[in-house]
Amino acid sequence: MGRAMGFRDRFTAWLTGLGAETDSLPLLLNGLCTFLNAEDYAIHRCSLATETVHPQMTGMRHVWYREAVEIAPVNPAVLVERRQYRLGDALIDEIFFNSESQQSPQYKASPFYQIELHGELYETIAPPGSPQPFPLFDDLAHEGCTAYYGVTLKSFAGMLQKISLATSRGGGLEPRQVDDLRWALSLLTLHINTLIEFNIKTTLARVYLGRDPGERVSKGMIAAGNVISLGGAIWFSDLRGFTETSGRLSPEALIALLNEYFGTVVGPIYAAGGEVLKYIGDAVLAVFPEANFADGAAACHAALEAVAETERQLAALNARRGPDAGPPVAHGIGLHYGDTLYGNIGVIERLDFTVIGREVNVASRIEGMIKQLGHSPICSAAFVERAGVPAESLGSFALRGVAEPVELFRLASG
């Protein structure tokens, strides 16, 4: 058996074995480069860039380094998020970009841009201090690299994907090695596509359903009637005067206002360990699951932390909007403690992952009492007792859709 066939057999065995078992792009890149270096490719750096589907970012890039190096800065104007992983001696730099990244001067001067234009690129890297075709090659030359190979990958979803590898092998890569590498990367695309489609699926489920519901749906909780119970502190809030506001604003301005408001609420809820389960018009339904905290009291205190931070952010929002923007943005919050039931409601042609149950209704009705009682937040006895915080009773009230009266409380100052 010839050397080329030997490499291809070994690569196929790796890809269908250890390669197929990897469940993330960083692990897949590390496995690929580890395999190639065992095959005399001397890979020093490998970079995978792909478009993605996400409300904040349009592309992501994973860069593998054979050993820890000083990470170069990225233009903050195009950066959404960045983090690093250590995998043995290797380092993975994971970067998420916004839509401006593909138009930046840095990208246009990179070899990745030439790969995008022409589909493939093989270039030798001159010794340090010599003229280079790309600014990146100056850094690679100082790191001992001798050649660079890159190619576009085939994506069945139509997204642009590119991969490049820089080698420190003396004399660069032989033509036989480039042929084998091109063949190997064409097969690797199959697993890359699977991982990217999985990432997109989980991202969409998380964005549209919430973190916990999205994870459950991604793992197969999609049958009609699948419902789970989640105990914890329940949050229900909505905007004050929304009906009047919606009548005087254009649709575009109204959507912008809603998004600004949701931005002040959702961030603090997630930061405190909560889970947004539903948007209902201008209202937010969230839960702070007891399972995520030491106990129910800690879940309630997390909800109160989110209340305090939301009020700070609302004040900052109103300061930014200024006196000519109309009435200040204000909302009411109802807090309760109990079980929420959520899951798949509907028929197989159209399911909704929604929230049901008595305790959710109680939280909603508590919030509905804010205008009458003139306080926010208003808490149920169940919440106050579980939280163990000082509070003043406002009396017991008959809430619509709730069989027995519910005692409501306002929190003591501070």
N, C-alpha and C positions, 0 to 999 in steps of 0.2 A: 504493500500500500504506500503510495507516494506521500510526501510530507504535507502537500496541500490537503489531500483527502484526510490525512490524519488530523490536521487542525480542525477541519470541518466536522469530522466525527466527534472530536472532543468538545467542540463548541456546542454541537447539537445535544450532546449528553448533559453538558452544564445547563443549557437553556431549558431543557425539558425536566431537569432535576432541581438543583438548587435555585436556578434562575426563576423557574415557574413558581417556587414557593415564596419568593419575596413579595411583600405586600406594600412596598413604598418605593418611590423613585430614588431616594438616597441609598437604600439598601441595594437596589438593582444596579445603580452606577458603581457602587463599591464592589459588588460581585463581578461585574463586567471587567473592571480595571484589574482586579485581583487575578481573574482568569487570564487576561491578555498579558499581564506581566509575567505570569508563569510560562507564557508562550513566546518570550523574548521580544515583547513589544516595548518594554521600558516606558510605559505611560507615566508621565509626570503630572499631567492635568487633563481632565475630561470635563466638558461642559455640555449640558443638555438644556435647550431652550424650547419652550412650547407655549402656544397660546392656550388660554383656558376660558372658562365661563364663570364669572364671579362678579358681584355688583361693584366691587372696589378695584379689581385688577383685571388686566387683559392678558398678562403673560407671566410666566415664572421661569426661573433659571436655576439649575442645580450644578454647582461646580465642584468636582472632586479633585483633591490634591493628595498626592502620594504620602505627604507628611505635612505637619502643621507649618503654615507660612503666614506672613503678615498679609492680612486681607486688604485689598485695595478699596478705597472709598467708592461709593456709588452716588451719582448725581441725586441729591435729595428731591429734586423736582419731579423725578420719575419713579421714586422709591415708595412702595406701600408698606412693605414689611421685610425684615431680614433676620435670619438666625443661622447658627452654625451647629454642626453635629460632629463628634469625634467617633470614628469607627476604627478601633485599633489605632494604628499609626496614622491612618488617613483622616482627612478633614473634608467635610461637605459644607459648602456655603450655599444656603437656600435663599433666593431673592425673589420677591414678588413686585411686579412693575405695573404702573398705570398705563393708560392709553397713549401717553406722550413718549414713552420710551422708544418706540420704533422710529420716531422722527428726530431723536436727539442727535447732535453732532457726534457724540461719542459712539453711538451705534453705527452711524453712517461711515465712520472711520475704522470700524472693526472688521475682522475677517468674517464674522457671522453675516454681515450685510452682503458680502460677496458670495457667501454660500447661498443666501436667500435669492440673489440675482441669478446665479449660474448653476445652482444645484449641487456643486461639488467643488472642493478646493484642496490641492496638495501644494504646500510651499515649504521650501527649506528655510531654516532660521539661521541667519548669519551669526558669526561670533559677536560677543558683546562689544559695543562701540562702533559696529559697522552699520551702514544704512539698512533700514528694514522697511518692508512694504506696509506694515501696520504698526501703530504705536504699541499694541499689545506684545509684539515680538521683542521689543526692547526688554521688557520684564522677563519674558520666557527665556531669552538668551542668557540673561544674568542668572537664571535658575538652572542653566545647563541644558536647555532644550535645543534640539537640532532640527526638528521638522514638525509640521502641523498638518493634520488632515481633518476635513469636515465635509458633511453631506446632509442634504435635507432628507427627512424621513417621510414615509407615506402614512397619512392619517385618514382613516375611514370616516372621521367626523369633519374632515375638511379644514382642520386647524394646522397652522404652520408649525412644524417641528424640525429642529436642527440639532446636530450633535457634532462636537469637535474633540479631537484628541491631540495633545502635544507630547512628543516622545523625546527622551534624552538618549536614545540609542545612537551610538556612533555612526555617522553617515546617514542618519535618518532611516526611514522604512524602505525595505526592498520592494520592487514592483509586485512580487508575489505576495508580500505581506499586505500591501494596499488592496490587492484583489480580494484576499481572504477577509480583510477588515470590512470592505464594502459589502461582501456577501453576508458576513456575520451581523452587521448593523441592520441589513434589510430584514433579517429574521428577528432581531431584537425588537424591531418596531412593533411586532405583534403583541409582545408583553407590555411595551410602553403604552400602546393604545389602550390595553385593558386597564392599566393602572390609572391613566388619565381619565378614561371614561368613568371609572369608579370614583375618582376624586370629584369629577363634575357631578355625578349622581348624588354623592353625599353632600356636596356643597349646596346644590339646589334644594335638597330635602331639608338641610339645616336652615337655609335662608328663608324658605317659604313656610316651614312647619315649626321651626325652633330646634334647639340642639337635641334635647332628649327625644321628642317625637320624630325628628328627622333621622336620628340614629336608629330608632326602632323600625321606621319604614324602610330605611336602607337595608336593614338586616332581615326584611321579609314580613313585617307586620302589616300586611296589606289586605287581608281578608275582611270582608264586611262583617261587622259585629265584634271584631277584636277590640276589647276595651280593657284598660288597666286602671288601677287606683293609685293615686299619688297623694300622700298625706303631707301637710305642711302649712305654712303661712300663705294665705291667698290675698292677692293684691288686685283691686279693681279701681281704675282711675279713668276719668275723662275730662275733656275741656269744659270750662265754664263758658256759657254764652255761644256755643258753637253754632246753633241754629241761626242766631242773628248774624254772626260773623260770616257764615256761608252765604247769606243773602246779599252781602255787600261786596264780597270779593269775587274776582274772576276765578274760573276753575283752576287756572295755572297758579294764581296767588294762594288759593285755598290749599292746593296740594303742597305747595312750598311751606305754608304755615304748619300743616299737619306733620310734614317730615321734620321740620324744626322742632316741633313739640315732641314727637316720638324720639328724636335724638337726645332730648334732655331726660327722657324717662328710661329708655331701654338700656343705655350705657350704664347708668347706676344700678339697675336691676341685675344685669349680668355681672358687673364688677363685684356686687355683694353676694354672688352665688345663686341668684334666682334664675328663673326660666320663663321667658315670655311665651305663653301658650296661644294667644289669640289677639288680633286687632279686630275690634268691633266698631266700625265707623271711626269715631274719634276716641274710642276707649281702648285701654290696654288691660288685658287679663294676664296675670302672672302668678307664679307659685314659687315659693322658696322651700323646696322639698326637704323634709326632716332628714331623709336619708343622706343628704349632702352635708349635714352639719352634725355636731356632737349630739344634739338633742333638739326637741321642739323649741325650747327657749332660745337656743342659738339661731334657729331658723327665723324666729320672730325678730330677734335683734338685728339680723341681717336685713330684714325687710325695713326696719326702722332706720338703719344706716342708708338704705336706698332712698327712703323718704327725705332724709336730711340732705343728701347730695342732690336729689332732684330739685329741691327748693332752691339750693344754691345755683344750680344750672339754669333754672327758670328765671331767677333774678338777673343772671348774666345775659340771658337771651333778651329779656325786656330792655336791658340797658343798651344792647347792640341795636335793637329795633328803633329806639328813639321815641320821642314824644309824638311824632307825626304819623306813626304806624298804626294808630288806632288804640283801642283799649289794651292794657297789658295782657299777655297770655297768662291765664290762671287755670288751675284744675283742682279737682277734688279727688281724694284717695280714701277708699274704704278698705279696711284690713280685717281679715277673719282668719280662723284656724279650723282646718278640717280636711276632708278628703275630696280631691277632684277626680272625676272619672273622665278619661279621654281615650279616644280611639277612633276607629273607622265607622262612620255613620253614612248610610246611603245605600246605593245599589252598585253592582259591579261595573256598570257603565260610567258611574260618576260617584266617587267616594270623597268624603271630606273628613280630614283628621281634626276632630272638633272636641269641645269640652262640654260636659254635661254634669248634672247632679245638684242636689239640694244646696250644698255648701257654696257652690259657684253662684247660685241664685241669691243666697244670703249676702255674699260679698257685693254683688251688683246692687241689691236693694239698700245695703248700708251706704254705699256711695251715693245712691239716689236721695238719701236723707240730708246730705250736706247743705243743700240750699236752704232747707227748712231750719236746720239746727245752727247754721252759721259757723261751723268749725270744720277743719281738715288737718290731719286725717281723723276719721271716726273709726273706732275699733269695736269689735264685738267683745262680749264677756269672755268667749273662748280664747280670743287672741290675748286679751289683757292678762287672763289667768295663766296662760302658757308662757307669756313673755315675762311675767313677774315684774311689771313696771307700774309706777304710781299713775293712777288715772282717776278722773272724775266721772261719775255716772251722769248721763243725760236723761235717763229714764228708759222705760221699756216701750217698745213701739210695735204696732202691727205692720209687718212688711208684706207687700203684695206678693202673693204666691207662697208665703211661708205660714204654716199652720198656727204656730204659737208666737206670742210676742217675743221680741229679741231686745235684750238690754244693750244699750249703746254707751260708749265712753269717749271722752276726749282725753288726750294724754296730758299729764301734768307738765308745766313749763320745764324745759330743759331735759 
